Amino acid sequence: MYDRPPKEKHKAICSDCKKECEVPFKPTEGRPVYCRDCFSKHKPAKRY
């Protein structure tokens, strides 16, 4: 429908497992960055 450029990815090191990963935002110093696997562990439980 719309031609969008691909989202820019930034390389980062996961704060938990220390693996290199790519994230769709520029990491901020002092804030943790998680890979996809570790991020799912840190998401708050959904409240219904």
PDB file of N, CA, C, O and CB in Angstrom:
ATOM      1  N   MET A   1       0.815  -1.172   0.000  1.00  0.00           N
ATOM      2  CA  MET A   1       0.000   0.000   0.000  1.00  0.00           C
ATOM      3  C   MET A   1       0.874   1.256   0.000  1.00  0.00           C
ATOM      4  O   MET A   1       0.772   2.083  -0.907  1.00  0.00           O
ATOM      5  CB  MET A   1      -0.935  -0.014   1.193  1.00  0.00           C
ATOM      6  N   TYR A   2       1.735   1.402   1.018  1.00  0.00           N
ATOM      7  CA  TYR A   2       2.663   2.525   1.068  1.00  0.00           C
ATOM      8  C   TYR A   2       4.067   1.985   0.946  1.00  0.00           C
ATOM      9  O   TYR A   2       4.384   0.920   1.474  1.00  0.00           O
ATOM     10  CB  TYR A   2       2.496   3.349   2.374  1.00  0.00           C
ATOM     11  N   ASP A   3       4.906   2.723   0.247  1.00  0.00           N
ATOM     12  CA  ASP A   3       6.304   2.331   0.157  1.00  0.00           C
ATOM     13  C   ASP A   3       7.064   3.015   1.279  1.00  0.00           C
ATOM     14  O   ASP A   3       7.325   4.217   1.236  1.00  0.00           O
ATOM     15  CB  ASP A   3       6.909   2.692  -1.231  1.00  0.00           C
ATOM     16  N   ARG A   4       7.410   2.232   2.271  1.00  0.00           N
ATOM     17  CA  ARG A   4       8.173   2.766   3.402  1.00  0.00           C
ATOM     18  C   ARG A   4       9.596   2.227   3.331  1.00  0.00           C
ATOM     19  O   ARG A   4       9.813   1.074   2.957  1.00  0.00           O
ATOM     20  CB  ARG A   4       7.503   2.392   4.766  1.00  0.00           C
ATOM     21  N   PRO A   5      10.549   3.055   3.686  1.00  0.00           N
ATOM     22  CA  PRO A   5      11.917   2.536   3.738  1.00  0.00           C
ATOM     23  C   PRO A   5      12.022   1.551   4.902  1.00  0.00           C
ATOM     24  O   PRO A   5      11.278   1.671   5.875  1.00  0.00           O
ATOM     25  CB  PRO A   5      12.960   3.697   3.893  1.00  0.00           C
ATOM     26  N   PRO A   6      12.921   0.592   4.818  1.00  0.00           N
ATOM     27  CA  PRO A   6      13.070  -0.356   5.927  1.00  0.00           C
ATOM     28  C   PRO A   6      13.515   0.375   7.190  1.00  0.00           C
ATOM     29  O   PRO A   6      14.249   1.362   7.129  1.00  0.00           O
ATOM     30  CB  PRO A   6      14.085  -1.467   5.565  1.00  0.00           C
ATOM     31  N   LYS A   7      13.058  -0.126   8.331  1.00  0.00           N
ATOM     32  CA  LYS A   7      13.430   0.516   9.597  1.00  0.00           C
ATOM     33  C   LYS A   7      14.930   0.347   9.828  1.00  0.00           C
ATOM     34  O   LYS A   7      15.507  -0.705   9.552  1.00  0.00           O
ATOM     35  CB  LYS A   7      12.621  -0.084  10.788  1.00  0.00           C
ATOM     36  N   GLU A   8      15.536   1.399  10.335  1.00  0.00           N
ATOM     37  CA  GLU A   8      16.955   1.369  10.621  1.00  0.00           C
ATOM     38  C   GLU A   8      17.194   0.509  11.854  1.00  0.00           C
ATOM     39  O   GLU A   8      16.491   0.648  12.854  1.00  0.00           O
ATOM     40  CB  GLU A   8      17.510   2.798  10.824  1.00  0.00           C
ATOM     41  N   LYS A   9      18.173  -0.369  11.787  1.00  0.00           N
ATOM     42  CA  LYS A   9      18.516  -1.234  12.916  1.00  0.00           C
ATOM     43  C   LYS A   9      19.858  -0.792  13.485  1.00  0.00           C
ATOM     44  O   LYS A   9      20.749  -0.356  12.756  1.00  0.00           O
ATOM     45  CB  LYS A   9      18.562  -2.732  12.485  1.00  0.00           C
ATOM     46  N   HIS A  10      19.981  -0.914  14.803  1.00  0.00           N
ATOM     47  CA  HIS A  10      21.218  -0.531  15.493  1.00  0.00           C
ATOM     48  C   HIS A  10      21.758  -1.741  16.235  1.00  0.00           C
ATOM     49  O   HIS A  10      21.007  -2.473  16.880  1.00  0.00           O
ATOM     50  CB  HIS A  10      20.978   0.657  16.476  1.00  0.00           C
ATOM     51  N   LYS A  11      23.054  -1.943  16.139  1.00  0.00           N
ATOM     52  CA  LYS A  11      23.673  -3.069  16.836  1.00  0.00           C
ATOM     53  C   LYS A  11      23.792  -2.735  18.318  1.00  0.00           C
ATOM     54  O   LYS A  11      24.076  -1.600  18.701  1.00  0.00           O
ATOM     55  CB  LYS A  11      25.068  -3.404  16.231  1.00  0.00           C
ATOM     56  N   ALA A  12      23.566  -3.759  19.138  1.00  0.00           N
ATOM     57  CA  ALA A  12      23.648  -3.579  20.586  1.00  0.00           C
ATOM     58  C   ALA A  12      24.054  -4.907  21.213  1.00  0.00           C
ATOM     59  O   ALA A  12      24.033  -5.946  20.552  1.00  0.00           O
ATOM     60  CB  ALA A  12      22.288  -3.071  21.176  1.00  0.00           C
ATOM     61  N   ILE A  13      24.419  -4.868  22.472  1.00  0.00           N
ATOM     62  CA  ILE A  13      24.736  -6.064  23.240  1.00  0.00           C
ATOM     63  C   ILE A  13      23.636  -6.230  24.279  1.00  0.00           C
ATOM     64  O   ILE A  13      23.335  -5.299  25.027  1.00  0.00           O
ATOM     65  CB  ILE A  13      26.160  -5.969  23.910  1.00  0.00           C
ATOM     66  N   CYS A  14      23.041  -7.412  24.325  1.00  0.00           N
ATOM     67  CA  CYS A  14      21.967  -7.683  25.273  1.00  0.00           C
ATOM     68  C   CYS A  14      22.491  -7.554  26.697  1.00  0.00           C
ATOM     69  O   CYS A  14      23.563  -8.068  27.020  1.00  0.00           O
ATOM     70  CB  CYS A  14      21.369  -9.088  25.039  1.00  0.00           C
ATOM     71  N   SER A  15      21.741  -6.875  27.538  1.00  0.00           N
ATOM     72  CA  SER A  15      22.146  -6.657  28.928  1.00  0.00           C
ATOM     73  C   SER A  15      22.077  -7.940  29.754  1.00  0.00           C
ATOM     74  O   SER A  15      22.730  -8.036  30.794  1.00  0.00           O
ATOM     75  CB  SER A  15      21.268  -5.590  29.564  1.00  0.00           C
ATOM     76  N   ASP A  16      21.294  -8.931  29.307  1.00  0.00           N
ATOM     77  CA  ASP A  16      21.178 -10.188  30.047  1.00  0.00           C
ATOM     78  C   ASP A  16      22.169 -11.235  29.561  1.00  0.00           C
ATOM     79  O   ASP A  16      23.055 -11.652  30.307  1.00  0.00           O
ATOM     80  CB  ASP A  16      19.770 -10.731  29.934  1.00  0.00           C
ATOM     81  N   CYS A  17      22.019 -11.659  28.311  1.00  0.00           N
ATOM     82  CA  CYS A  17      22.809 -12.791  27.814  1.00  0.00           C
ATOM     83  C   CYS A  17      24.120 -12.376  27.145  1.00  0.00           C
ATOM     84  O   CYS A  17      24.944 -13.227  26.808  1.00  0.00           O
ATOM     85  CB  CYS A  17      21.988 -13.586  26.838  1.00  0.00           C
ATOM     86  N   LYS A  18      24.310 -11.075  26.954  1.00  0.00           N
ATOM     87  CA  LYS A  18      25.538 -10.505  26.373  1.00  0.00           C
ATOM     88  C   LYS A  18      25.753 -10.866  24.904  1.00  0.00           C
ATOM     89  O   LYS A  18      26.861 -10.713  24.391  1.00  0.00           O
ATOM     90  CB  LYS A  18      26.731 -10.964  27.168  1.00  0.00           C
ATOM     91  N   LYS A  19      24.706 -11.346  24.215  1.00  0.00           N
ATOM     92  CA  LYS A  19      24.806 -11.625  22.781  1.00  0.00           C
ATOM     93  C   LYS A  19      24.605 -10.343  22.001  1.00  0.00           C
ATOM     94  O   LYS A  19      23.913  -9.429  22.447  1.00  0.00           O
ATOM     95  CB  LYS A  19      23.772 -12.690  22.347  1.00  0.00           C
ATOM     96  N   GLU A  20      25.228 -10.286  20.811  1.00  0.00           N
ATOM     97  CA  GLU A  20      25.017  -9.135  19.945  1.00  0.00           C
ATOM     98  C   GLU A  20      23.645  -9.266  19.303  1.00  0.00           C
ATOM     99  O   GLU A  20      23.245 -10.358  18.900  1.00  0.00           O
ATOM    100  CB  GLU A  20      26.136  -9.025  18.863  1.00  0.00           C
ATOM    101  N   CYS A  21      22.924  -8.152  19.209  1.00  0.00           N
ATOM    102  CA  CYS A  21      21.593  -8.161  18.605  1.00  0.00           C
ATOM    103  C   CYS A  21      21.389  -6.848  17.867  1.00  0.00           C
ATOM    104  O   CYS A  21      22.207  -5.933  17.961  1.00  0.00           O
ATOM    105  CB  CYS A  21      20.482  -8.375  19.681  1.00  0.00           C
ATOM    106  N   GLU A  22      20.294  -6.769  17.137  1.00  0.00           N
ATOM    107  CA  GLU A  22      19.934  -5.532  16.453  1.00  0.00           C
ATOM    108  C   GLU A  22      18.601  -5.069  16.987  1.00  0.00           C
ATOM    109  O   GLU A  22      17.684  -5.870  17.169  1.00  0.00           O
ATOM    110  CB  GLU A  22      19.881  -5.722  14.911  1.00  0.00           C
ATOM    111  N   VAL A  23      18.489  -3.772  17.242  1.00  0.00           N
ATOM    112  CA  VAL A  23      17.259  -3.196  17.779  1.00  0.00           C
ATOM    113  C   VAL A  23      16.804  -2.056  16.880  1.00  0.00           C
ATOM    114  O   VAL A  23      17.628  -1.430  16.214  1.00  0.00           O
ATOM    115  CB  VAL A  23      17.465  -2.699  19.234  1.00  0.00           C
ATOM    116  N   PRO A  24      15.491  -1.776  16.851  1.00  0.00           N
ATOM    117  CA  PRO A  24      14.968  -0.734  15.957  1.00  0.00           C
ATOM    118  C   PRO A  24      15.061   0.678  16.526  1.00  0.00           C
ATOM    119  O   PRO A  24      14.362   1.579  16.062  1.00  0.00           O
ATOM    120  CB  PRO A  24      13.540  -1.031  15.628  1.00  0.00           C
ATOM    121  N   PHE A  25      15.911   0.879  17.520  1.00  0.00           N
ATOM    122  CA  PHE A  25      16.086   2.212  18.114  1.00  0.00           C
ATOM    123  C   PHE A  25      17.547   2.376  18.472  1.00  0.00           C
ATOM    124  O   PHE A  25      18.279   1.394  18.596  1.00  0.00           O
ATOM    125  CB  PHE A  25      15.174   2.412  19.376  1.00  0.00           C
ATOM    126  N   LYS A  26      17.968   3.614  18.637  1.00  0.00           N
ATOM    127  CA  LYS A  26      19.357   3.876  19.021  1.00  0.00           C
ATOM    128  C   LYS A  26      19.476   3.669  20.532  1.00  0.00           C
ATOM    129  O   LYS A  26      18.821   4.374  21.300  1.00  0.00           O
ATOM    130  CB  LYS A  26      19.804   5.335  18.608  1.00  0.00           C
ATOM    131  N   PRO A  27      20.292   2.721  20.967  1.00  0.00           N
ATOM    132  CA  PRO A  27      20.429   2.460  22.407  1.00  0.00           C
ATOM    133  C   PRO A  27      20.933   3.696  23.152  1.00  0.00           C
ATOM    134  O   PRO A  27      21.793   4.430  22.666  1.00  0.00           O
ATOM    135  CB  PRO A  27      21.385   1.281  22.646  1.00  0.00           C
ATOM    136  N   THR A  28      20.379   3.903  24.333  1.00  0.00           N
ATOM    137  CA  THR A  28      20.753   5.027  25.178  1.00  0.00           C
ATOM    138  C   THR A  28      21.679   4.519  26.276  1.00  0.00           C
ATOM    139  O   THR A  28      21.392   3.513  26.925  1.00  0.00           O
ATOM    140  CB  THR A  28      19.495   5.724  25.781  1.00  0.00           C
ATOM    141  N   GLU A  29      22.776   5.211  26.477  1.00  0.00           N
ATOM    142  CA  GLU A  29      23.729   4.811  27.505  1.00  0.00           C
ATOM    143  C   GLU A  29      23.062   4.822  28.878  1.00  0.00           C
ATOM    144  O   GLU A  29      22.349   5.764  29.224  1.00  0.00           O
ATOM    145  CB  GLU A  29      24.959   5.740  27.496  1.00  0.00           C
ATOM    146  N   GLY A  30      23.298   3.775  29.647  1.00  0.00           N
ATOM    147  CA  GLY A  30      22.734   3.699  30.984  1.00  0.00           C
ATOM    148  C   GLY A  30      21.394   2.985  31.042  1.00  0.00           C
ATOM    149  O   GLY A  30      20.881   2.740  32.134  1.00  0.00           O
ATOM    150  N   ARG A  31      20.812   2.645  29.897  1.00  0.00           N
ATOM    151  CA  ARG A  31      19.527   1.934  29.867  1.00  0.00           C
ATOM    152  C   ARG A  31      19.769   0.540  29.304  1.00  0.00           C
ATOM    153  O   ARG A  31      20.523   0.388  28.343  1.00  0.00           O
ATOM    154  CB  ARG A  31      18.456   2.710  29.010  1.00  0.00           C
ATOM    155  N   PRO A  32      19.151  -0.468  29.879  1.00  0.00           N
ATOM    156  CA  PRO A  32      19.376  -1.828  29.388  1.00  0.00           C
ATOM    157  C   PRO A  32      18.746  -2.049  28.016  1.00  0.00           C
ATOM    158  O   PRO A  32      17.717  -1.464  27.677  1.00  0.00           O
ATOM    159  CB  PRO A  32      18.820  -2.842  30.380  1.00  0.00           C
ATOM    160  N   VAL A  33      19.400  -2.914  27.237  1.00  0.00           N
ATOM    161  CA  VAL A  33      18.894  -3.316  25.926  1.00  0.00           C
ATOM    162  C   VAL A  33      18.827  -4.836  25.958  1.00  0.00           C
ATOM    163  O   VAL A  33      19.775  -5.491  26.389  1.00  0.00           O
ATOM    164  CB  VAL A  33      19.811  -2.784  24.732  1.00  0.00           C
ATOM    165  N   TYR A  34      17.718  -5.396  25.506  1.00  0.00           N
ATOM    166  CA  TYR A  34      17.546  -6.843  25.529  1.00  0.00           C
ATOM    167  C   TYR A  34      17.328  -7.376  24.125  1.00  0.00           C
ATOM    168  O   TYR A  34      16.702  -6.723  23.291  1.00  0.00           O
ATOM    169  CB  TYR A  34      16.375  -7.233  26.432  1.00  0.00           C
ATOM    170  N   CYS A  35      17.852  -8.573  23.870  1.00  0.00           N
ATOM    171  CA  CYS A  35      17.572  -9.249  22.610  1.00  0.00           C
ATOM    172  C   CYS A  35      16.118  -9.717  22.648  1.00  0.00           C
ATOM    173  O   CYS A  35      15.444  -9.596  23.670  1.00  0.00           O
ATOM    174  CB  CYS A  35      18.558 -10.453  22.371  1.00  0.00           C
ATOM    175  N   ARG A  36      15.651 -10.246  21.538  1.00  0.00           N
ATOM    176  CA  ARG A  36      14.249 -10.665  21.447  1.00  0.00           C
ATOM    177  C   ARG A  36      13.897 -11.697  22.518  1.00  0.00           C
ATOM    178  O   ARG A  36      12.837 -11.608  23.138  1.00  0.00           O
ATOM    179  CB  ARG A  36      13.958 -11.238  20.059  1.00  0.00           C
ATOM    180  N   ASP A  37      14.776 -12.675  22.741  1.00  0.00           N
ATOM    181  CA  ASP A  37      14.493 -13.726  23.729  1.00  0.00           C
ATOM    182  C   ASP A  37      14.440 -13.165  25.149  1.00  0.00           C
ATOM    183  O   ASP A  37      13.518 -13.474  25.904  1.00  0.00           O
ATOM    184  CB  ASP A  37      15.555 -14.830  23.648  1.00  0.00           C
ATOM    185  N   CYS A  38      15.410 -12.354  25.510  1.00  0.00           N
ATOM    186  CA  CYS A  38      15.460 -11.807  26.872  1.00  0.00           C
ATOM    187  C   CYS A  38      14.371 -10.761  27.088  1.00  0.00           C
ATOM    188  O   CYS A  38      13.869 -10.626  28.204  1.00  0.00           O
ATOM    189  CB  CYS A  38      16.838 -11.193  27.151  1.00  0.00           C
ATOM    190  N   PHE A  39      14.000 -10.023  26.057  1.00  0.00           N
ATOM    191  CA  PHE A  39      12.957  -9.017  26.194  1.00  0.00           C
ATOM    192  C   PHE A  39      11.643  -9.659  26.626  1.00  0.00           C
ATOM    193  O   PHE A  39      10.923  -9.113  27.461  1.00  0.00           O
ATOM    194  CB  PHE A  39      12.771  -8.257  24.878  1.00  0.00           C
ATOM    195  N   SER A  40      11.335 -10.822  26.052  1.00  0.00           N
ATOM    196  CA  SER A  40      10.084 -11.488  26.405  1.00  0.00           C
ATOM    197  C   SER A  40      10.063 -11.903  27.874  1.00  0.00           C
ATOM    198  O   SER A  40       8.990 -12.012  28.468  1.00  0.00           O
ATOM    199  CB  SER A  40       9.871 -12.708  25.518  1.00  0.00           C
ATOM    200  N   LYS A  41      11.228 -12.132  28.464  1.00  0.00           N
ATOM    201  CA  LYS A  41      11.310 -12.476  29.891  1.00  0.00           C
ATOM    202  C   LYS A  41      11.057 -11.262  30.791  1.00  0.00           C
ATOM    203  O   LYS A  41      10.626 -11.408  31.935  1.00  0.00           O
ATOM    204  CB  LYS A  41      12.685 -13.074  30.208  1.00  0.00           C
ATOM    205  N   HIS A  42      11.325 -10.073  30.267  1.00  0.00           N
ATOM    206  CA  HIS A  42      11.222  -8.849  31.064  1.00  0.00           C
ATOM    207  C   HIS A  42       9.919  -8.092  30.880  1.00  0.00           C
ATOM    208  O   HIS A  42       9.672  -7.111  31.581  1.00  0.00           O
ATOM    209  CB  HIS A  42      12.350  -7.948  30.733  1.00  0.00           C
ATOM    210  N   LYS A  43       9.081  -8.531  29.946  1.00  0.00           N
ATOM    211  CA  LYS A  43       7.796  -7.843  29.729  1.00  0.00           C
ATOM    212  C   LYS A  43       6.913  -8.044  30.936  1.00  0.00           C
ATOM    213  O   LYS A  43       6.834  -9.150  31.469  1.00  0.00           O
ATOM    214  CB  LYS A  43       7.085  -8.359  28.449  1.00  0.00           C
ATOM    215  N   PRO A  44       6.251  -6.998  31.373  1.00  0.00           N
ATOM    216  CA  PRO A  44       5.312  -7.169  32.494  1.00  0.00           C
ATOM    217  C   PRO A  44       4.121  -8.039  32.077  1.00  0.00           C
ATOM    218  O   PRO A  44       3.713  -8.030  30.916  1.00  0.00           O
ATOM    219  CB  PRO A  44       4.812  -5.790  33.000  1.00  0.00           C
ATOM    220  N   ALA A  45       3.582  -8.772  33.017  1.00  0.00           N
ATOM    221  CA  ALA A  45       2.440  -9.632  32.723  1.00  0.00           C
ATOM    222  C   ALA A  45       1.250  -8.748  32.334  1.00  0.00           C
ATOM    223  O   ALA A  45       1.045  -7.670  32.894  1.00  0.00           O
ATOM    224  CB  ALA A  45       2.088 -10.544  33.951  1.00  0.00           C
ATOM    225  N   LYS A  46       0.481  -9.229  31.369  1.00  0.00           N
ATOM    226  CA  LYS A  46      -0.698  -8.459  30.940  1.00  0.00           C
ATOM    227  C   LYS A  46      -1.777  -8.546  32.002  1.00  0.00           C
ATOM    228  O   LYS A  46      -2.043  -9.615  32.551  1.00  0.00           O
ATOM    229  CB  LYS A  46      -1.239  -8.974  29.579  1.00  0.00           C
ATOM    230  N   ARG A  47      -2.385  -7.423  32.280  1.00  0.00           N
ATOM    231  CA  ARG A  47      -3.501  -7.379  33.232  1.00  0.00           C
ATOM    232  C   ARG A  47      -4.794  -7.270  32.452  1.00  0.00           C
ATOM    233  O   ARG A  47      -4.908  -6.469  31.525  1.00  0.00           O
ATOM    234  CB  ARG A  47      -3.354  -6.190  34.231  1.00  0.00           C
ATOM    235  N   TYR A  48      -5.749  -8.067  32.828  1.00  0.00           N
ATOM    236  CA  TYR A  48      -7.063  -8.026  32.145  1.00  0.00           C
ATOM    237  C   TYR A  48      -8.140  -7.587  33.082  1.00  0.00           C
ATOM    238  O   TYR A  48      -9.302  -7.495  32.686  1.00  0.00           O
ATOM    239  CB  TYR A  48      -7.423  -9.387  31.562  1.00  0.00           C
TER     240      TYR A  48
END
